Structure formats: structure tokens, C-alpha cells
Amino acid sequence: MPLEPKALGAVLNEPLTLHSTLCRREAGAFEQALAKGDEVVVACTQERRLFGEIAAQTPGAAGVPIHFVNIRETGGWSKDAAKATAKMAALLAAAHLPDPEPVPTVTYKSAGRLLIIGALDAAERAADLLADALDVTIFSLGAGEDGGRQERRYPVLTGKMETLSGWLGAFALTWQRNNPIDLDLCTRCNACIAACPEGAIGFDYQIDSDLCRSHRACVKVCGIAGAIDFAREPQTESETFDLVLDLRVAPAFSQHAKPQGYFQWDGQDHRVLIELRGLVGEFEKPKFFVYKQKLCAHSRNEKTGCHACIDVCSASAISSERERQQIKVNPNLCVGCGACTTVCPSGALSFAYPRAPEQGVKLKTLLATYARAGGKQPALLLHSQEAGARLLGDLGRAARIDPATRGVPARVLPVPLWHTASLGLDVWLSAVAYGATNVWVLMTGEEAPQYLEAVRAQMNVAQAILSGLGYQGEHFRILHARDARDLAALDADLQAPAAQGVAKVAGFAVQADKRATLELVLDHLAEQAVQRPEVIALPAQGSPLGALAIDKDACTLCLSCVNACPASALQDNPQAPQLRFIEKNCVQCGLCVKTCPEKALSLVPQLRLTPQRKEAVVLNEMQPYACVRCGKPFGTLKAIEAMLGKLAGHAMFQGAALERLKMCGDCRVIDLYTDPNESRITDL
């Protein structure tokens, strides 16, 4: 692997010393660096554990930040290694960045109360492997092939399971006890099994009602224990557990991301049991999201608008609270994928660990350092920090030994993420504005299917914007690789040609407000555009940008849409009957469309590049209707005439009552109290 310490040091503005065996003979140099108390960056991840042990044994090294970055498999071990100096400089510069700011945490407490669901024989075998560390209870779903053991080692529940919900430390099970045999009283003497003429009782010590013919011989032989009572009414029971081990083929939870603390086991992969044994105690995870209800476009006036976050969540952690005009995110179920923040058009949901501004600083540092070191046409490769990083490591090793494998090209900058769905078009387009020619996302099969669709939809919108501005080439792409068998296809995908980038890189910073970032990046891309049409049509799916089309013949200017709009994109005019619209504010949630009683509105996904996008333009206006008594305008001519036409035939609106509909509110009250023909309470 060619390394140029002087060239790298010049780009990074610091002297660099080349070590070839830092984890072996030169470990003393690592200890000396720690002793200085400054931040240490190790440009290799192979011996991360060893370096951690050395740091723990080095006096004065406590609290010294140590960052690891892989420049070997992702840069040095490729056919482009001789040209990878700029990439290595960029990766080292990004490794110097501070860790993300701390965020609130979500706490789980587990005392080790484990529920095992399955056939009794298999459940007891699993319990034997866990009972020394966990407090096991079994929910029996039948005897299985071998039935329960004669010796009862674990509490056994049985009946009809109704609900199982919750998460690590807080699972709630409800079931119906509907069998004549009470397992708490049963002594497993097997007398009932021997006495039953139909063989309706198995070694799960429950009666099969389909086989039982009510001979009641079992009741007689169980006289002393009294465990069998056919007159017992079914009872609903409930109990809580910290952990769940499900031995069934069909899981208790249908969502892609199961709750923490819930495991399915096929009896083969014993890593599941090892993980279960370690889940006793108190655990924390970051609260990955920030929710701002005032920005949410989910609901208004009992109408549902945007529900993209609910649809995309693979953990079923997001639910609707229409009566409160908001969504609700359960932090205990959230797994931190960030897909909800990616599809949120308004920025009401944002990813918190790391925050968007921190990701923006990282991308800007990578791209600026790469350009300063002489790199050209950089491509960002966003990948998960676990499965994605392993695949890139495998690809680097393959390039080392296989002449046909090229490895990660010198222009491709890997960016590890907690989850590949956590970044969306605001950050992708910012990366293009910072100088990236391509933004690729590596999907490894671990993602939920809806994540793939959501990321693809966002990419289609982002690509439509760049193509509409005249930037040539394919800027965004999803790469697929599940394991080593797909390395050849991944290797070929990484050799894709560069798309056209910006002539001048942007200087703005990614904002915490998603819409603010979008405005900054759209302005910059438009300034550098090769072509600048008035309007760019965008895909309907996933677009957070767009306008409204109005049917003026149907619209009565009731302005119910103004009240429904959560983003102040629709506005009225206090001085005249007008409906005004600011396209920049529109998030395409559709609340106005669903609220409009005349069905006069429709969404138009687009990006307008003229100044009118940021101005209030009149969508519709009408002649005001003047009060027939005082002449004051109080509505629109079209709305009042439509109302008169609908109510003219109604028995309650005849004569003076119909005439009052032509009056303003004040005159209507005056007319009621001065009309001598109106009945008054004093007349009764």
C-alpha cells in the first residue's frame, strides 16, 4: 500500500510519521502518543481491540479520544492504490472530527424474566440452556414430539394467547386460560393420560377438546390433586416479562424490525441464546429522533395529510394521533434507522445521532480535503457501519489477491452510517453542492423493503432536480450487495463513470431545519446550473416540493384550505377575497386537497426556479358580496349565490329568513331583533 507521509501531512497541516507495525514492534509509539494526552487517530481497524487494551494499560491515557479509520481495504488495497493519496487524506481529516454531541437516552431495565413460547418439549430444552442466567417461564403450545418432562422445572402457562406487546424489560402477555386442567395444580402423575379412553390428554397435560367425549374418567383419577374441572369458566390472564424467546415459525410481531428483547430461534443459531443471556441489567441507547409537532403535516381538522413516516417505519414505532393533530413516536420501539426523517417533507422529524449539521460537516470535510489534495470527481459511498463496512473490507482483500477485482476506486470516499436510510435528499444534494459528482448508497439486504423504496423515491426526486438544471449523468444510485457472492457485481458498480458536478463548491452549512437546507442547496445549484428552466417537473412519489393546481370554476373561496395548511403555504388576504400561495412553503402533504369541500385543489410536484416561488401569488380571487342592508362586503359573490341556491327550497329559509342570508353578521342580528313578525321569549 503506497503511503506518502509528507504529502498527507501537507494536506492535513501536521507532521505525520509512518508506522508499518504499530500494533506489534512499534506499539511503544502508540503509548507515547497516548501519554501526550492529545487526540489519537489510528489509520487501521484490524487491531482496534488490541489498541483498546494497550490504552487501558497506559498510565494517563484515560479519556484520551482514539479514532479509527480504515484506509487499507478502502484505499490502499485496490488497483487504484497509487492514486489514493487524496482519498486517504480525506478519510484521515474526517477521522479528526469530534464525536457527535450527546443526546437524550432511552433506558431499558431487565431483571431477566424470560418467556419462552413454543411446544413444551422444545421450550424445556431451550430453558435448560438459559435457566442458570435467566428466570424462565414457558408458554406451552402443545406437547411437541417428546412432550414435557416428568420433572417440572419451570412454570408453564397455557391457553389461547391473545396479545403480546412491549419491548425489552416491558413485554405484556395476555392469554385466556380455557382448559379444564389447571397446570398449577397438576402433579404430572400421568393418571389422567392413562385413564382417558380417547387419548385426548397428551404430555403437555392439556385436554384436546376435539377428541374428548366427556367420559370424565380423568376427573375421577385426579380426585386428590383436583386439577381437572370441566365447569371452570375461561379466564383472561396477564403477566409481564423482560425478554421473549419465540420458537414458532410465525413470529409474534409482524414488523421487519422486532422490538428489542424479542428473539426468534429455530434451534440452530446459538448466538441468539448467548445474546439473551447477556440481557440482564440496565441498558441505554440514544434517542435517535427529534419531533417538532408544529412543523408536522400529518393531520388537521380530523383530516389526515402526510403519513410517510408511519408507512416507512419498520419497527411500528410511529402511530397517528389525529385528534391531537400529530404523530406519536415510541422511543422504546425506535431502532434508529432514520427512514422517517428521510421521508418527512416538512422536517418535523429529524435524525439526532448524529444530527444533520454534524453529517454536513463530515461530508464537507471529506470533499474539501479530497479536493485540496488534488482529487478529482469524488463519489460518496454511504454504507452501514456493520454489514456495509464488512463488505468493503471483503472487497479490499479480494482486490489484494484477485487480479480481476479492482477494489474501491480512488475517487470513491466511503462514509459509514448508523443506517443507510438516515440521510435524504437535503444532505445528498448538499454533498453535490460541496463538490461530489456521485452519491451512492450501499444496501446489504439488512434493510426493510420499504426503506429501499423510500430511498429510491428520494433519489428520483434529487436526480430530477439535477437533470432539470442541466447537470449531466447519473448522480444517485443504490448499490446492492448482500455478501461475498455479490462482490463482483459491487466491484463493477463502483467503476461507474462520474456525473457532472458543480463549477463552484458551496460554502453554506447543513442546517438542523431540513427545509432551510433545501433552500440553501437549491439556490446554489440553480446559480451553478447549466440550464435554468422556469419549472422542473418532479416525481409524485416522495417529492417535498411542489405547487397547487386550482379549479377556479369549482372553488368558492371558502378558505378552509388556508386553515388546514400546516406550512403557511396557503394564505388569505384580509383586504380582499383572495387565496394566495407561496410555493416555497408547500410540503405537498395534501391536507388542503383533502379538506377542500369542492375538490377544487390538486398537488403538482415541481420546482419553480423563478422569483415567484418565494412570493405570495394569487391562486384565485372573486368579487365580494355586499350586505343588502349596510353594503359591507362579508363574503364572495359566488359563495353566497351558491348558498342561496342550495337553501332556497328549504322550509326554514323562506321570506325574511332567506333575505337574512344576504346580510353580514351584524345586520343579521339587528334584523332578527327588530322584525315585528319574529316570536320573542317575552311573548310566551
C-alpha positions in Angstrom: 0.0 0.0 0.0 1.7 3.2 -1.1 1.8 5.8 1.6 3.2 9.3 1.3 3.5 10.8 4.8 4.9 14.2 3.5 2.1 14.6 1.0 -0.6 13.6 3.5 0.9 15.8 6.2 1.0 18.8 3.9 -2.7 18.4 3.2 -3.6 17.9 6.9 -1.3 20.6 8.1 0.5 18.3 10.6 3.7 16.2 10.6 3.0 12.5 10.1 5.2 9.6 11.0 4.8 6.4 9.0 4.4 3.2 11.1 4.3 -0.2 9.5 4.0 -2.4 12.6 2.3 -0.1 15.1 0.3 -3.0 16.6 3.5 -5.1 17.1 7.1 -3.8 17.4 6.1 -0.2 17.3 3.4 -0.3 19.9 5.5 1.9 22.1 4.9 4.8 19.7 1.2 4.4 20.2 1.7 4.5 24.0 3.9 7.7 23.7 1.1 9.4 21.6 -1.4 8.5 24.3 0.8 9.8 27.0 0.7 13.3 25.4 -3.0 13.4 26.1 -3.9 14.6 22.6 -6.4 13.0 20.2 -5.0 9.9 18.5 -6.1 8.7 15.1 -5.2 5.1 14.1 -5.4 4.5 10.3 -6.2 0.8 10.6 -9.2 -1.0 12.1 -7.8 -4.6 12.2 -6.3 -4.3 15.7 -8.9 -2.0 17.2 -9.3 -4.3 20.2 -5.6 -4.6 20.8 -5.2 -0.8 20.8 -8.0 -0.5 23.2 -6.3 -2.9 25.6 -3.0 -1.0 25.3 -4.8 2.3 26.0 -6.4 0.7 29.1 -3.0 -0.2 30.4 -1.2 3.0 29.6 -0.9 5.5 32.5 -2.6 8.8 31.9 -4.4 7.5 28.8 -7.9 7.5 30.3 -10.1 9.9 28.5 -7.8 10.4 25.5 -10.0 10.2 22.4 -9.0 7.4 19.9 -10.4 7.4 16.4 -10.0 4.5 14.0 -10.2 4.8 10.2 -9.7 2.2 7.5 -7.5 3.4 4.7 -6.2 0.0 3.8 -9.1 -2.1 2.4 -10.9 1.1 1.2 -7.9 2.7 -0.4 -4.6 1.0 -0.3 -5.8 -2.4 -1.3 -7.2 -1.6 -4.7 -5.9 -1.3 -8.3 -6.1 2.5 -7.8 -3.9 2.5 -4.8 -1.2 4.6 -6.4 -3.8 7.4 -6.9 -5.5 7.1 -3.5 -3.4 9.7 -1.5 -6.2 12.3 -1.8 -8.8 9.8 -0.6 -6.6 8.8 2.4 -6.1 12.5 3.3 -9.9 13.0 3.2 -10.5 9.9 5.4 -7.9 11.0 7.9 -9.3 14.5 8.1 -12.8 13.2 8.7 -11.4 10.9 11.5 -10.2 14.0 13.3 -13.7 15.4 13.7 -15.2 15.2 17.2 -17.7 12.6 18.1 -21.4 13.6 17.8 -22.8 15.7 20.6 -24.6 13.7 23.3 -28.3 13.3 23.0 -31.0 12.1 25.5 -31.0 8.4 26.1 -33.7 5.7 26.3 -33.3 3.3 29.2 -34.3 -0.3 29.4 -34.3 -2.3 32.7 -34.3 -6.1 32.6 -34.3 -8.5 35.6 -34.0 -11.5 33.3 -37.7 -12.7 33.4 -37.8 -14.7 30.2 -40.9 -16.0 28.4 -40.3 -19.0 26.0 -43.2 -19.6 23.5 -43.4 -23.0 21.8 -44.0 -26.7 22.0 -43.3 -27.9 25.6 -40.5 -30.3 24.7 -38.6 -27.8 22.6 -39.3 -25.0 25.1 -37.9 -27.1 28.0 -34.8 -27.9 26.1 -34.2 -24.2 25.4 -34.9 -23.4 29.0 -32.2 -25.8 30.2 -29.7 -23.7 28.2 -30.8 -20.4 29.8 -32.1 -21.2 33.3 -28.8 -20.6 35.0 -28.8 -17.0 33.9 -32.5 -16.2 33.4 -35.8 -16.7 35.2 -37.7 -18.8 32.7 -41.5 -19.2 32.2 -42.8 -21.3 29.4 -46.0 -20.7 27.4 -46.8 -24.2 26.0 -48.3 -24.6 22.5 -48.7 -28.3 22.8 -46.6 -31.3 23.8 -44.4 -31.5 20.7 -42.8 -34.8 19.6 -41.5 -35.8 23.1 -43.9 -34.0 25.4 -43.0 -32.4 28.7 -40.6 -34.0 31.2 -41.8 -35.7 34.2 -39.9 -33.3 36.5 -41.4 -29.9 36.3 -38.5 -27.4 36.4 -40.2 -24.3 35.0 -43.6 -22.5 35.4 -45.8 -23.4 32.4 -48.6 -21.3 31.1 -51.1 -22.5 28.5 -54.3 -21.5 26.8 -55.2 -19.1 24.0 -52.7 -16.4 23.5 -54.4 -13.1 22.9 -51.8 -10.3 22.8 -48.1 -9.9 23.2 -46.7 -6.3 23.1 -43.9 -4.3 24.5 -40.1 -4.2 24.4 -37.0 -5.1 26.5 -38.0 -5.1 30.1 -41.7 -4.4 29.4 -43.3 -7.2 27.5 -47.0 -7.7 28.4 -48.7 -11.0 27.6 -52.4 -11.6 27.8 -54.0 -15.1 27.3 -57.1 -17.0 28.1 -57.0 -20.0 30.3 -59.6 -22.2 28.7 -58.6 -25.7 29.5 -60.1 -27.9 32.2 -56.6 -28.9 33.5 -55.0 -26.3 35.8 -51.3 -26.7 35.4 -50.6 -25.0 38.7 -52.4 -27.9 40.4 -51.3 -30.7 38.1 -48.7 -33.0 39.6 -47.8 -34.7 36.3 -48.7 -38.1 37.8 -50.0 -39.2 34.3 -53.1 -40.9 35.8 -55.4 -38.9 33.6 -53.4 -39.8 30.5 -53.8 -43.5 31.3 -57.5 -43.2 32.2 -58.7 -41.2 29.1 -60.2 -43.7 26.7 -59.9 -41.3 23.7 -56.3 -40.3 24.2 -57.4 -36.7 24.5 -54.7 -35.8 27.0 -51.1 -35.5 25.9 -47.8 -34.9 27.7 -48.5 -31.2 27.7 -51.1 -32.1 30.3 -53.9 -30.4 28.5 -57.2 -31.8 27.1 -57.8 -31.8 23.4 -61.5 -30.7 23.2 -61.9 -32.1 19.7 -61.1 -35.7 21.0 -62.7 -35.5 24.4 -66.1 -37.3 24.6 -66.9 -36.2 28.2 -66.4 -39.6 29.9 -64.8 -37.7 32.8 -62.7 -40.6 33.8 -59.8 -38.2 34.1 -61.7 -36.2 36.8 -62.1 -39.3 38.9 -58.5 -40.3 38.9 -57.4 -36.7 39.6 -59.6 -36.5 42.7 -56.8 -35.9 45.2 -55.0 -33.1 43.2 -58.2 -31.6 41.9 -56.5 -30.2 38.8 -59.3 -31.1 36.4 -62.6 -29.1 36.4 -64.7 -29.0 33.3 -67.1 -26.4 34.8 -64.3 -23.8 35.2 -65.1 -20.7 33.2 -62.4 -19.4 30.8 -60.3 -16.6 32.5 -58.2 -13.9 30.9 -54.8 -13.6 32.5 -51.9 -11.2 32.0 -48.3 -11.2 33.0 -45.2 -9.1 32.3 -41.7 -10.3 31.1 -38.4 -8.7 30.3 -37.5 -11.0 27.4 -39.2 -13.2 24.9 -37.8 -16.3 23.0 -40.3 -17.4 20.3 -39.8 -20.9 18.9 -42.6 -20.6 16.4 -42.1 -20.2 12.7 -44.6 -17.3 12.5 -43.4 -14.5 14.8 -45.5 -12.7 17.3 -44.5 -9.4 15.7 -45.1 -8.8 12.0 -42.9 -5.7 11.6 -39.4 -6.0 10.0 -37.6 -4.6 13.0 -38.7 -6.6 16.0 -38.8 -5.0 19.5 -35.5 -5.1 21.5 -35.6 -8.1 23.8 -37.7 -10.3 21.4 -35.9 -13.1 19.6 -37.0 -15.9 17.3 -35.0 -19.1 17.4 -35.0 -22.1 15.1 -33.0 -24.2 17.4 -29.8 -23.9 15.3 -28.1 -20.5 15.8 -26.9 -20.5 19.4 -25.8 -16.9 19.1 -29.4 -16.0 19.9 -29.1 -17.7 23.3 -25.8 -16.1 24.0 -27.3 -12.6 23.3 -30.3 -13.4 25.5 -28.1 -14.4 28.5 -26.4 -11.0 28.4 -29.6 -9.0 28.6 -29.9 -8.7 32.3 -29.3 -5.3 33.8 -29.8 -1.7 32.7 -29.2 -0.6 29.1 -29.2 2.6 27.2 -29.5 3.7 23.6 -29.6 7.2 22.1 -33.0 8.8 21.4 -32.4 8.9 17.7 -35.1 11.4 16.7 -36.3 14.9 17.4 -40.0 15.7 16.7 -41.4 19.2 16.3 -45.2 19.0 16.3 -45.7 22.5 15.0 -44.0 21.5 11.7 -45.9 18.2 11.3 -48.2 17.9 8.3 -49.9 14.8 9.4 -53.3 16.0 10.4 -55.6 19.0 10.6 -59.3 19.2 11.4 -59.7 15.4 11.5 -58.2 15.1 8.1 -55.1 13.0 7.5 -52.4 14.5 5.2 -48.9 13.2 5.2 -48.3 9.7 6.7 -45.0 8.9 5.1 -43.2 8.3 8.4 -45.9 5.9 9.6 -45.8 3.9 6.3 -42.0 3.7 6.2 -41.3 2.8 9.9 -40.1 -0.9 10.1 -40.5 -1.1 13.8 -44.1 0.0 14.1 -42.8 2.8 16.4 -44.9 5.6 14.8 -48.6 5.9 15.2 -51.3 8.5 14.4 -52.9 10.8 16.9 -55.3 12.6 14.6 -57.3 14.1 17.4 -54.1 15.9 18.6 -53.1 16.7 15.0 -49.8 14.9 15.3 -48.0 11.6 15.2 -46.5 9.7 18.2 -43.1 8.1 18.2 -42.4 5.4 20.7 -38.7 5.8 21.6 -38.6 2.3 23.1 -39.5 0.7 19.8 -37.5 3.0 17.6 -34.4 1.3 16.2 -32.7 4.4 14.9 -32.9 3.7 11.2 -33.8 7.4 10.5 -36.0 6.5 7.5 -38.9 8.5 9.0 -36.7 11.6 9.0 -35.6 11.0 5.4 -39.2 10.8 4.0 -40.6 13.6 6.3 -41.2 16.5 3.9 -41.5 19.3 6.5 -38.6 18.5 8.8 -40.9 17.8 11.7 -38.8 14.6 12.3 -35.1 14.9 12.3 -32.3 12.5 13.0 -30.5 13.3 16.2 -27.5 11.0 16.4 -25.6 12.3 14.6 -27.5 15.4 13.7 -27.8 16.6 10.1 -25.4 19.6 10.7 -22.7 17.1 12.0 -23.2 14.9 9.0 -22.9 18.0 6.8 -19.6 19.0 8.5 -18.3 15.5 7.9 -19.2 15.5 4.2 -17.8 19.0 3.7 -14.5 18.0 5.4 -14.2 14.9 3.3 -14.8 16.6 0.0 -12.8 19.8 0.8 -9.8 17.8 1.9 -10.0 15.5 -1.1 -10.1 18.5 -3.5 -7.2 20.2 -1.6 -5.1 17.1 -2.1 -5.7 17.2 -5.8 -8.5 14.6 -6.0 -11.0 14.8 -8.9 -14.6 13.7 -9.4 -15.3 12.4 -5.9 -18.1 9.9 -5.3 -19.5 9.4 -1.8 -20.4 5.8 -0.9 -22.8 5.7 2.1 -22.8 2.3 3.8 -23.8 0.8 7.2 -21.1 0.7 9.7 -21.5 -3.0 10.3 -22.6 -5.1 7.3 -21.6 -2.4 4.7 -18.1 -2.0 6.3 -17.6 -5.7 6.2 -18.4 -5.9 2.5 -16.0 -3.1 1.7 -13.3 -4.9 3.7 -14.0 -8.1 1.8 -13.8 -6.2 -1.5 -10.4 -4.7 -0.5 -9.0 -8.1 0.4 -10.3 -9.6 -2.9 -8.6 -6.8 -4.8 -5.4 -7.7 -2.9 -5.3 -11.3 -4.2 -7.5 -11.4 -7.3 -6.2 -9.8 -10.4 -9.7 -9.4 -11.8 -11.0 -7.4 -8.8 -10.3 -3.7 -8.9 -11.5 -2.8 -5.4 -12.8 0.6 -4.2 -11.7 3.2 -6.7 -9.5 6.1 -5.6 -12.3 8.6 -6.3 -14.8 6.8 -4.1 -15.0 8.0 -0.4 -16.7 5.5 1.9 -18.9 7.1 4.6 -20.1 4.8 7.4 -23.6 5.5 8.8 -25.6 4.1 11.6 -28.2 3.3 9.0 -28.2 3.9 5.3 -31.8 5.2 5.3 -30.9 8.0 7.8 -29.8 10.5 5.1 -32.1 12.0 2.4 -32.1 14.4 -0.5 -31.3 17.5 1.5 -28.0 16.1 2.6 -27.3 14.3 -0.7 -27.9 17.5 -2.7 -25.7 19.3 -0.2 -22.9 16.8 -0.9 -23.3 17.6 -4.6 -23.1 21.3 -3.8 -19.9 20.6 -1.8 -18.3 19.0 -4.9 -19.4 15.4 -5.0 -20.2 14.1 -8.5 -22.0 10.9 -7.3 -23.7 9.9 -4.1 -24.2 6.1 -3.9 -26.0 4.1 -1.1 -24.9 0.6 -0.5 -27.8 -1.7 0.5 -26.9 -5.1 2.0 -30.2 -6.8 2.4 -30.5 -6.0 6.1 -32.8 -3.0 5.4 -36.6 -3.3 5.4 -38.1 -3.4 1.9 -39.9 -0.1 2.4 -36.5 1.6 3.1 -35.3 0.6 -0.3 -38.4 2.1 -1.9 -38.2 5.3 0.2 -34.5 5.8 -0.7 -35.2 5.2 -4.4 -38.1 7.6 -4.4 -36.0 10.3 -2.8 -33.2 9.7 -5.2 -35.6 10.0 -8.2 -36.6 13.5 -6.9 -33.0 14.5 -6.3 -31.9 13.3 -9.8 -34.9 15.0 -11.4 -33.7 18.3 -9.9 -30.1 17.9 -11.1 -31.2 16.7 -14.6 -33.6 19.6 -14.9 -30.8 22.0 -14.1 -28.7 20.5 -16.9 -26.2 18.5 -14.8 -25.3 15.5 -17.0 -25.0 11.9 -15.8 -26.5 9.7 -13.1 -25.7 11.3 -9.7 -27.5 9.0 -7.4 -27.7 5.2 -7.3 -28.4 2.4 -4.9 -25.8 -0.4 -5.0 -26.8 -3.9 -3.9 -24.5 -6.4 -2.2 -25.6 -9.0 0.4 -22.4 -11.0 0.9 -19.2 -12.1 -0.7 -21.1 -13.7 -3.6 -22.1 -10.2 -4.7 -18.6 -8.7 -4.6 -18.0 -9.0 -8.3 -21.2 -7.0 -9.1 -20.3 -4.4 -6.4 -16.8 -4.1 -7.9 -18.3 -3.4 -11.3 -20.8 -0.9 -9.9 -18.0 1.1 -8.2 -16.3 1.7 -11.6 -19.3 3.7 -12.8 -18.4 6.9 -14.6 -18.6 10.3 -12.8 -21.6 12.6 -13.3 -21.2 16.3 -13.9 -20.6 18.3 -10.7 -20.8 22.0 -9.8 -18.4 24.5 -11.1 -18.0 26.2 -7.8 -18.4 24.4 -4.4 -20.9 25.8 -1.8 -19.9 27.4 1.4 -23.2 27.0 3.3 -23.6 24.6 6.3 -26.2 21.9 6.5 -28.9 23.2 8.9 -30.9 21.5 11.6 -34.0 22.6 9.7 -34.4 20.4 6.6 -36.4 22.9 4.6 -33.8 25.6 5.3 -31.0 23.3 4.0 -33.1 22.6 0.9 -33.5 26.3 0.1 -29.8 26.9 0.5 -28.8 24.0 -1.7 -31.4 24.7 -4.4 -30.2 28.3 -4.6 -26.6 27.2 -5.0 -27.4 24.5 -7.6 -29.5 26.9 -9.6 -26.8 29.5 -9.6 -24.3 27.0 -11.0 -26.8 25.4 -13.3 -26.0 24.6 -16.9 -29.6 25.4 -17.9 -32.4 27.1 -15.9 -35.9 26.4 -17.0 -38.8 28.1 -15.2 -40.2 24.9 -13.9 -38.8 21.4 -13.3 -41.4 18.6 -13.1 -40.7 16.2 -10.2 -41.9 12.6 -9.5 -45.1 12.5 -7.5 -43.8 9.9 -5.0 -41.7 11.3 -2.3 -41.5 14.9 -3.5 -41.3 17.5 -0.7 -41.5 20.3 -3.3 -44.4 21.4 -5.4 -47.3 23.7 -6.2 -51.1 23.6 -6.3 -53.5 23.5 -9.2 -56.9 25.0 -8.6 -60.2 24.6 -10.4 -61.5 28.2 -10.3 -64.9 27.1 -11.5 -65.3 24.8 -8.5 -63.7 26.9 -5.9 -66.0 29.1 -3.8 -63.1 30.7 -1.9 -64.3 29.3 1.4 -60.7 29.4 2.6 -61.0 26.1 4.5 -57.7 25.1 2.8 -55.9 28.0 4.5 -56.9 26.8 7.9 -55.7 23.3 7.0 -52.3 24.2 5.7 -49.6 23.4 8.3 -46.8 25.2 6.4 -48.4 28.6 5.8 -48.2 27.9 2.1 -51.8 28.9 1.6 -52.9 32.3 2.9 -55.9 34.6 2.6 -55.9 38.4 2.1 -57.7 40.4 4.9 -58.2 43.2 2.4 -59.9 41.3 -0.4 -61.4 37.9 -1.2 -58.2 36.1 -2.4 -56.5 32.8 -2.0 -52.7 33.2 -2.1 -50.0 30.6 -2.3 -46.2 30.6 -1.5 -44.7 27.6 -3.4 -41.5 27.6 -1.3 -43.5 26.7 1.8 -45.5 23.9 0.3 -44.6 20.4 1.6 -47.1 18.5 -0.7 -48.8 16.9 2.3 -52.2 17.0 0.6 -54.2 18.3 3.7 -55.6 21.2 1.6 -56.7 18.8 -1.1 -58.5 16.5 1.4 -60.0 19.5 3.2 -61.4 21.3 0.2 -65.2 20.6 0.1 -65.4 21.4 -3.6 -62.5 19.1 -4.5 -61.0 22.1 -6.4 -57.3 21.6 -5.5 -54.7 19.1 -6.6 -51.0 18.7 -5.9 -48.4 19.5 -8.6 -44.9 18.2 -7.7 -42.5 20.6 -9.2 -39.6 23.0 -8.6 -40.1 26.6 -9.8 -36.9 28.5 -10.4 -38.4 31.9 -10.9 -38.7 34.5 -8.1 -42.4 33.8 -7.8 -41.6 30.6 -5.9 -40.8 32.7 -2.8 -43.6 35.2 -3.3 -47.3 35.1 -2.5 -49.1 34.6 -5.7 -52.9 34.8 -6.1 -54.4 31.4 -6.9 -58.0 32.6 -7.0 -59.9 35.8 -6.3 -63.6 36.8 -6.5 -65.9 39.7 -6.4 -67.0 40.4 -2.9 -70.7 40.2 -1.9 -72.1 43.3 -0.3 -74.5 43.2 2.6 -78.0 44.1 1.3 -78.6 46.2 4.4 -75.4 48.1 5.1 -73.3 47.5 2.0 -70.3 46.0 3.8 -68.6 43.1 2.0 -68.8 39.9 4.0 -68.2 37.1 1.6 -67.8 36.2 -2.1 -70.5 36.6 -4.7 -70.1 33.0 -5.8 -70.2 31.5 -2.3 -73.3 33.5 -1.3 -75.1 32.7 -4.5 -74.3 29.0 -4.2 -75.6 29.0 -0.6 -78.8 30.8 -1.6 -79.3 28.3 -4.5 -79.0 25.3 -2.1 -81.2 26.7 0.7 -83.9 28.5 -1.4 -86.2 25.4 -1.4 -85.7 24.7 2.3 -88.8 25.3 4.5 -86.7 27.1 7.2 -85.3 29.6 4.7 -88.3 31.4 3.2 -89.1 35.1 3.1 -87.2 37.1 5.7 -85.0 34.2 6.7 -83.7 33.8 3.1 -83.1 37.6 2.9 -81.0 37.5 6.1 -78.5 35.2 4.3 -77.7 38.2 2.2 -76.7 40.2 5.2 -73.5 40.5 7.2 -73.4 39.1 10.7 -74.1 42.3 12.4 -77.1 43.2 10.2 -78.5 39.7 10.6 -78.7 40.1 14.3 -80.2 43.6 14.1 -82.8 42.3 11.7 -83.8 39.4 14.0 -84.4 41.8 16.9 -86.2 44.5 15.0 -88.5 42.3 12.9 -92.1 42.6 14.4 -93.1 39.2 12.9 -90.4 37.3 14.9 -91.5 35.5 18.0 -89.8 36.5 21.3 -89.5 34.7 24.6 -91.3 37.6 26.3 -94.4 36.8 24.2 -94.7 33.3 25.8 
